[in-house]
């Protein structure tokens, strides 16, 4: 019975991670649709790439020689 539900579970996870990356990309000022599609395809494996990309964009926008302290 449960063996036939795994495609439904994959769709639910794809929608969840798509929405997660869409919201996080919106908060970070990044391209929303690209990250949402990548999140739907790759799921949680995309989190390290997303985090580093967000950090690189933040450093590019604020300047590499500026001090940035996290509160």
Secondary structure, DSSP 8 states (H G I E B T S, - for coil): -GGGGHHHHHHHHHHHHHHHHHHHHHHHTS-HHHHHHHHHHHGGGGHHHHHHHHHHHHHHHH-TTS-----
